[in-house]
Amino acid sequence: MTTASPRWFKSSYSNNGGDCVEVATNLAASRGSVPVRDSKVLNGPALSVPAAAFSSFVEGVKAGQFRSA
């Protein structure tokens, strides 16, 4: 078990408009998951996404698979 604390960060593409999520990828190797939270609710809940699923999501974003209408 690890006692590492999440190191939260927002995307460099975030424009600080308030509608952001933060991730803590530093826990992926030790816990096998990536916590995700609402940047406006720092002490609120965080989703725990399996590291492989998060990696697939990021690759999909980079490949343009999630374009908005």
MMTF fields as JSON, N, C-alpha, C and O atoms, coordinates in Angstrom:
{
  "mmtfVersion": "1.0.0",
  "mmtfProducer": "UNKNOWN",
  "numBonds": 275,
  "numAtoms": 276,
  "numGroups": 69,
  "numChains": 1,
  "numModels": 1,
  "chainsPerModel": [1],
  "groupsPerChain": [69],
  "chainIdList": ["A"],
  "bondAtomList": [4, 2, 8, 6, 12, 10, 16, 14, 20, 18, 24, 22, 28, 26, 32, 30, 36, 34, 40, 38, 44, 42, 48, 46, 52, 50, 56, 54, 60, 58, 64, 62, 68, 66, 72, 70, 76, 74, 80, 78, 84, 82, 88, 86, 92, 90, 96, 94, 100, 98, 104, 102, 108, 106, 112, 110, 116, 114, 120, 118, 124, 122, 128, 126, 132, 130, 136, 134, 140, 138, 144, 142, 148, 146, 152, 150, 156, 154, 160, 158, 164, 162, 168, 166, 172, 170, 176, 174, 180, 178, 184, 182, 188, 186, 192, 190, 196, 194, 200, 198, 204, 202, 208, 206, 212, 210, 216, 214, 220, 218, 224, 222, 228, 226, 232, 230, 236, 234, 240, 238, 244, 242, 248, 246, 252, 250, 256, 254, 260, 258, 264, 262, 268, 266, 272, 270],
  "bondOrderList": [1, 1, 1, 1, 1, 1, 1, 1, 1, 1, 1, 1, 1, 1, 1, 1, 1, 1, 1, 1, 1, 1, 1, 1, 1, 1, 1, 1, 1, 1, 1, 1, 1, 1, 1, 1, 1, 1, 1, 1, 1, 1, 1, 1, 1, 1, 1, 1, 1, 1, 1, 1, 1, 1, 1, 1, 1, 1, 1, 1, 1, 1, 1, 1, 1, 1, 1, 1],
  "groupList": [{"groupName": "MET", "atomNameList": ["N", "CA", "C", "O"], "elementList": ["N", "C", "C", "O"], "formalChargeList": [0, 0, 0, 0], "bondAtomList": [1, 0, 2, 1, 3, 2], "bondOrderList": [1, 1, 2], "singleLetterCode": "M", "chemCompType": "L-PEPTIDE LINKING"}, {"groupName": "THR", "atomNameList": ["N", "CA", "C", "O"], "elementList": ["N", "C", "C", "O"], "formalChargeList": [0, 0, 0, 0], "bondAtomList": [1, 0, 2, 1, 3, 2], "bondOrderList": [1, 1, 2], "singleLetterCode": "T", "chemCompType": "L-PEPTIDE LINKING"}, {"groupName": "ALA", "atomNameList": ["N", "CA", "C", "O"], "elementList": ["N", "C", "C", "O"], "formalChargeList": [0, 0, 0, 0], "bondAtomList": [1, 0, 2, 1, 3, 2], "bondOrderList": [1, 1, 2], "singleLetterCode": "A", "chemCompType": "L-PEPTIDE LINKING"}, {"groupName": "SER", "atomNameList": ["N", "CA", "C", "O"], "elementList": ["N", "C", "C", "O"], "formalChargeList": [0, 0, 0, 0], "bondAtomList": [1, 0, 2, 1, 3, 2], "bondOrderList": [1, 1, 2], "singleLetterCode": "S", "chemCompType": "L-PEPTIDE LINKING"}, {"groupName": "PRO", "atomNameList": ["N", "CA", "C", "O"], "elementList": ["N", "C", "C", "O"], "formalChargeList": [0, 0, 0, 0], "bondAtomList": [1, 0, 2, 1, 3, 2], "bondOrderList": [1, 1, 2], "singleLetterCode": "P", "chemCompType": "L-PEPTIDE LINKING"}, {"groupName": "ARG", "atomNameList": ["N", "CA", "C", "O"], "elementList": ["N", "C", "C", "O"], "formalChargeList": [0, 0, 0, 0], "bondAtomList": [1, 0, 2, 1, 3, 2], "bondOrderList": [1, 1, 2], "singleLetterCode": "R", "chemCompType": "L-PEPTIDE LINKING"}, {"groupName": "TRP", "atomNameList": ["N", "CA", "C", "O"], "elementList": ["N", "C", "C", "O"], "formalChargeList": [0, 0, 0, 0], "bondAtomList": [1, 0, 2, 1, 3, 2], "bondOrderList": [1, 1, 2], "singleLetterCode": "W", "chemCompType": "L-PEPTIDE LINKING"}, {"groupName": "PHE", "atomNameList": ["N", "CA", "C", "O"], "elementList": ["N", "C", "C", "O"], "formalChargeList": [0, 0, 0, 0], "bondAtomList": [1, 0, 2, 1, 3, 2], "bondOrderList": [1, 1, 2], "singleLetterCode": "F", "chemCompType": "L-PEPTIDE LINKING"}, {"groupName": "LYS", "atomNameList": ["N", "CA", "C", "O"], "elementList": ["N", "C", "C", "O"], "formalChargeList": [0, 0, 0, 0], "bondAtomList": [1, 0, 2, 1, 3, 2], "bondOrderList": [1, 1, 2], "singleLetterCode": "K", "chemCompType": "L-PEPTIDE LINKING"}, {"groupName": "TYR", "atomNameList": ["N", "CA", "C", "O"], "elementList": ["N", "C", "C", "O"], "formalChargeList": [0, 0, 0, 0], "bondAtomList": [1, 0, 2, 1, 3, 2], "bondOrderList": [1, 1, 2], "singleLetterCode": "Y", "chemCompType": "L-PEPTIDE LINKING"}, {"groupName": "ASN", "atomNameList": ["N", "CA", "C", "O"], "elementList": ["N", "C", "C", "O"], "formalChargeList": [0, 0, 0, 0], "bondAtomList": [1, 0, 2, 1, 3, 2], "bondOrderList": [1, 1, 2], "singleLetterCode": "N", "chemCompType": "L-PEPTIDE LINKING"}, {"groupName": "GLY", "atomNameList": ["N", "CA", "C", "O"], "elementList": ["N", "C", "C", "O"], "formalChargeList": [0, 0, 0, 0], "bondAtomList": [1, 0, 2, 1, 3, 2], "bondOrderList": [1, 1, 2], "singleLetterCode": "G", "chemCompType": "PEPTIDE LINKING"}, {"groupName": "ASP", "atomNameList": ["N", "CA", "C", "O"], "elementList": ["N", "C", "C", "O"], "formalChargeList": [0, 0, 0, 0], "bondAtomList": [1, 0, 2, 1, 3, 2], "bondOrderList": [1, 1, 2], "singleLetterCode": "D", "chemCompType": "L-PEPTIDE LINKING"}, {"groupName": "CYS", "atomNameList": ["N", "CA", "C", "O"], "elementList": ["N", "C", "C", "O"], "formalChargeList": [0, 0, 0, 0], "bondAtomList": [1, 0, 2, 1, 3, 2], "bondOrderList": [1, 1, 2], "singleLetterCode": "C", "chemCompType": "L-PEPTIDE LINKING"}, {"groupName": "VAL", "atomNameList": ["N", "CA", "C", "O"], "elementList": ["N", "C", "C", "O"], "formalChargeList": [0, 0, 0, 0], "bondAtomList": [1, 0, 2, 1, 3, 2], "bondOrderList": [1, 1, 2], "singleLetterCode": "V", "chemCompType": "L-PEPTIDE LINKING"}, {"groupName": "GLU", "atomNameList": ["N", "CA", "C", "O"], "elementList": ["N", "C", "C", "O"], "formalChargeList": [0, 0, 0, 0], "bondAtomList": [1, 0, 2, 1, 3, 2], "bondOrderList": [1, 1, 2], "singleLetterCode": "E", "chemCompType": "L-PEPTIDE LINKING"}, {"groupName": "LEU", "atomNameList": ["N", "CA", "C", "O"], "elementList": ["N", "C", "C", "O"], "formalChargeList": [0, 0, 0, 0], "bondAtomList": [1, 0, 2, 1, 3, 2], "bondOrderList": [1, 1, 2], "singleLetterCode": "L", "chemCompType": "L-PEPTIDE LINKING"}, {"groupName": "GLN", "atomNameList": ["N", "CA", "C", "O"], "elementList": ["N", "C", "C", "O"], "formalChargeList": [0, 0, 0, 0], "bondAtomList": [1, 0, 2, 1, 3, 2], "bondOrderList": [1, 1, 2], "singleLetterCode": "Q", "chemCompType": "L-PEPTIDE LINKING"}],
  "groupTypeList": [0, 1, 1, 2, 3, 4, 5, 6, 7, 8, 3, 3, 9, 3, 10, 10, 11, 11, 12, 13, 14, 15, 14, 2, 1, 10, 16, 2, 2, 3, 5, 11, 3, 14, 4, 14, 5, 12, 3, 8, 14, 16, 10, 11, 4, 2, 16, 3, 14, 4, 2, 2, 2, 7, 3, 3, 7, 14, 15, 11, 14, 8, 2, 11, 17, 7, 5, 3, 2],
  "groupIdList": [1, 2, 3, 4, 5, 6, 7, 8, 9, 10, 11, 12, 13, 14, 15, 16, 17, 18, 19, 20, 21, 22, 23, 24, 25, 26, 27, 28, 29, 30, 31, 32, 33, 34, 35, 36, 37, 38, 39, 40, 41, 42, 43, 44, 45, 46, 47, 48, 49, 50, 51, 52, 53, 54, 55, 56, 57, 58, 59, 60, 61, 62, 63, 64, 65, 66, 67, 68, 69],
  "secStructList": [7, 7, 7, 7, 7, 7, 7, 7, 5, 7, 7, 6, 6, 7, 7, 1, 1, 1, 7, 7, 3, 3, 3, 7, 4, 4, 4, 2, 2, 2, 2, 1, 3, 3, 3, 3, 3, 3, 6, 6, 7, 6, 6, 1, 7, 3, 3, 3, 3, 3, 2, 2, 2, 2, 2, 2, 2, 2, 2, 2, 2, 2, 6, 6, 6, 6, 7, 7, 7],
  "xCoordList": [0.847, 0.0, 0.885, 1.943, 0.438, 1.214, 0.564, -0.657, 1.381, 0.854, 1.055, 0.906, 1.389, 1.609, 0.341, -0.769, 0.528, -0.593, -0.745, 0.242, -1.98, -2.172, -1.553, -1.675, -0.894, -0.379, -1.295, -1.127, -2.264, -3.298, -2.765, -1.96, -3.234, -2.917, -4.017, -4.751, -4.107, -5.049, -4.27, -3.053, -4.954, -4.341, -3.758, -4.281, -2.689, -2.121, -3.056, -2.881, -4.05, -5.042, -6.185, -7.04, -6.207, -7.255, -7.106, -6.002, -8.224, -8.162, -8.657, -8.983, -8.721, -9.181, -10.59, -10.911, -11.429, -12.808, -13.695, -14.877, -13.154, -13.913, -14.511, -14.947, -14.546, -15.121, -14.011, -13.881, -13.215, -12.031, -12.081, -12.768, -11.347, -11.094, -9.597, -8.792, -9.249, -7.852, -7.61, -8.51, -6.404, -6.02, -4.744, -3.983, -4.534, -3.324, -2.679, -2.847, -1.947, -1.345, -0.182, 0.271, 0.305, 1.426, 1.058, 1.948, -0.212, -0.629, -0.885, -1.199, -0.756, -1.079, -0.226, -0.759, 1.061, 1.944, 1.738, 1.692, 1.615, 1.526, 0.138, 0.016, -0.907, -2.278, -3.031, -4.07, -2.507, -3.186, -4.411, -5.239, -4.532, -5.676, -5.249, -4.201, -6.105, -5.865, -7.063, -8.167, -6.87, -7.956, -8.276, -7.382, -9.573, -10.047, -11.041, -11.909, -10.92, -11.85, -12.226, -11.57, -13.279, -13.734, -12.808, -12.614, -12.241, -11.284, -11.928, -11.228, -13.246, -13.937, -14.249, -14.577, -14.152, -14.515, -13.306, -13.285, -12.323, -11.052, -11.182, -10.426, -12.101, -12.278, -13.436, -13.848, -13.952, -15.058, -14.576, -13.398, -15.492, -15.132, -14.244, -14.209, -13.544, -12.72, -13.1, -13.328, -13.164, -13.384, -12.051, -11.017, -12.068, -10.865, -11.007, -11.791, -10.251, -10.326, -9.154, -8.012, -9.416, -8.296, -7.261, -7.624, -5.989, -4.911, -4.979, -4.766, -5.269, -5.344, -6.492, -6.346, -7.627, -8.766, -8.446, -8.812, -7.768, -7.398, -6.427, -6.554, -5.466, -4.505, -5.213, -4.891, -6.171, -6.944, -7.738, -7.818, -8.319, -9.07, -8.158, -8.514, -6.99, -6.057, -5.636, -5.578, -5.349, -4.984, -6.138, -5.911, -7.375, -8.535, -8.698, -9.046, -8.449, -8.515, -7.461, -7.749, -6.247, -5.163, -5.464, -5.054, -6.177, -6.509, -7.738, -8.112, -8.373, -9.545, -10.835, -11.762, -10.917, -12.107, -13.27, -14.367, -13.067, -14.11, -14.423, -14.631, -14.457, -14.758, -16.197, -17.098, -16.409, -17.775, -18.425, -17.745, -19.733, -20.482, -20.366, -20.936],
  "yCoordList": [-1.184, 0.0, 1.237, 1.261, 2.256, 3.487, 4.605, 4.65, 5.487, 6.65, 7.91, 9.015, 7.766, 8.919, 9.755, 9.227, 11.049, 11.977, 12.325, 12.389, 12.549, 12.944, 14.312, 15.236, 14.424, 15.722, 16.143, 15.722, 16.98, 17.387, 18.403, 19.269, 18.281, 19.302, 19.377, 18.418, 20.553, 20.787, 20.757, 20.941, 20.531, 20.55, 21.924, 22.941, 21.946, 23.227, 23.931, 25.12, 23.218, 23.811, 24.472, 25.119, 24.315, 24.922, 26.434, 26.963, 27.123, 28.589, 29.217, 30.404, 28.438, 28.912, 29.486, 30.412, 28.935, 29.371, 28.77, 29.105, 27.897, 27.326, 25.961, 25.286, 25.534, 24.234, 23.238, 22.747, 22.939, 22.102, 20.882, 20.862, 19.892, 18.747, 18.703, 19.23, 18.069, 17.866, 16.368, 15.606, 15.961, 14.565, 14.455, 15.414, 13.279, 13.012, 11.756, 10.661, 11.922, 10.775, 10.166, 9.072, 10.846, 10.301, 9.018, 8.315, 8.704, 7.507, 6.316, 5.225, 6.51, 5.445, 4.196, 3.086, 4.354, 3.183, 2.47, 1.241, 3.229, 2.605, 2.07, 1.075, 2.713, 2.293, 1.68, 1.046, 1.87, 1.335, 2.121, 1.64, 3.336, 4.181, 5.641, 6.032, 6.435, 7.868, 8.588, 8.509, 9.282, 10.055, 11.269, 11.9, 11.577, 12.723, 13.472, 12.857, 14.821, 15.604, 16.904, 17.334, 17.515, 18.826, 19.877, 19.903, 20.733, 21.722, 22.775, 23.479, 22.891, 23.875, 23.333, 24.104, 22.024, 21.395, 20.595, 19.366, 21.302, 20.678, 19.613, 18.641, 19.757, 18.764, 17.818, 17.049, 17.879, 17.013, 15.643, 15.314, 14.851, 13.483, 13.447, 14.391, 12.361, 12.125, 10.769, 9.808, 10.703, 9.428, 8.711, 9.345, 7.419, 6.625, 5.842, 4.897, 6.237, 5.627, 4.65, 5.017, 3.422, 2.498, 3.132, 3.768, 2.958, 3.61, 3.26, 4.132, 2.014, 1.619, 2.329, 2.738, 2.478, 3.179, 4.658, 5.247, 5.257, 6.67, 6.86, 7.814, 5.963, 6.034, 5.92, 6.653, 5.004, 4.856, 6.114, 6.536, 6.71, 7.963, 9.067, 9.762, 9.228, 10.271, 10.039, 10.982, 8.802, 8.5, 8.814, 9.31, 8.532, 8.858, 10.356, 10.807, 11.115, 12.58, 13.067, 13.882, 12.568, 12.974, 12.608, 13.314, 11.509, 11.045, 11.745, 11.504, 12.612, 13.348, 12.549, 12.878, 11.529, 10.68, 11.286, 10.728, 12.407, 13.003, 14.436, 15.301, 14.684, 16.035, 16.398, 15.567, 17.65, 18.112, 18.56, 18.853, 18.605, 18.977, 20.448, 20.92],
  "zCoordList": [0.0, 0.0, 0.0, 0.628, -0.71, -0.796, 0.007, 0.159, 0.508, 1.221, 0.4, 0.922, -0.869, -1.736, -1.844, -1.914, -1.855, -2.023, -3.494, -4.226, -3.926, -5.32, -5.596, -4.792, -6.733, -7.204, -8.348, -9.492, -8.009, -8.952, -9.946, -9.603, -11.199, -12.193, -13.239, -13.475, -13.86, -14.965, -16.267, -16.277, -17.332, -18.653, -18.951, -18.496, -19.705, -20.136, -21.105, -21.374, -21.637, -22.529, -21.766, -22.37, -20.462, -19.647, -19.683, -19.549, -19.866, -19.913, -18.629, -18.607, -17.552, -16.249, -16.29, -15.546, -17.161, -17.252, -16.174, -16.094, -15.349, -14.254, -14.535, -13.603, -15.784, -16.128, -16.406, -17.527, -15.402, -15.596, -14.688, -13.666, -15.086, -14.222, -13.953, -14.72, -12.859, -12.509, -12.401, -12.047, -12.705, -12.596, -11.764, -11.63, -11.218, -10.437, -11.009, -10.472, -12.093, -12.769, -11.995, -12.332, -10.974, -10.201, -9.459, -8.982, -9.353, -8.634, -9.555, -9.079, -10.858, -11.817, -11.593, -11.578, -11.422, -11.278, -9.942, -9.896, -8.867, -7.544, -7.214, -6.498, -7.723, -7.389, -8.562, -8.377, -9.766, -10.938, -11.338, -12.11, -10.814, -11.145, -11.204, -10.689, -11.854, -11.976, -11.36, -11.901, -10.25, -9.676, -10.557, -11.12, -10.66, -11.442, -10.569, -9.95, -10.512, -9.698, -10.389, -11.338, -9.904, -10.361, -9.754, -8.538, -10.581, -10.079, -9.185, -8.457, -9.23, -8.395, -7.001, -6.099, -6.818, -5.547, -5.049, -5.122, -4.555, -4.193, -3.124, -3.141, -2.205, -1.146, -1.431, -0.563, -2.642, -3.019, -3.434, -3.293, -3.944, -4.328, -5.563, -6.352, -5.708, -6.896, -7.479, -6.744, -8.783, -9.461, -9.57, -9.781, -9.43, -9.599, -10.901, -10.981, -11.913, -13.234, -13.393, -13.115, -13.831, -14.059, -14.995, -15.984, -14.685, -15.447, -16.938, -17.78, -17.273, -18.68, -19.394, -20.546, -18.722, -19.32, -19.508, -20.525, -18.536, -18.656, -19.813, -20.581, -19.94, -21.036, -22.391, -23.326, -22.492, -23.735, -24.041, -25.195, -23.022, -23.204, -23.736, -24.687, -23.129, -23.57, -25.024, -25.813, -25.373, -26.763, -27.711, -28.814, -27.295, -28.11, -28.311, -29.402, -27.27, -27.389, -28.373, -29.25, -28.226, -29.128, -30.578, -31.5, -30.776, -32.14, -32.703, -33.851, -31.91, -32.388, -32.379, -33.119, -31.58, -31.556, -30.791, -30.813, -30.116, -29.28, -29.7, -28.849, -30.967, -31.472, -31.154, -31.272, -30.75, -30.488, -31.79, -32.773, -31.776, -32.989, -33.296, -34.28]
}
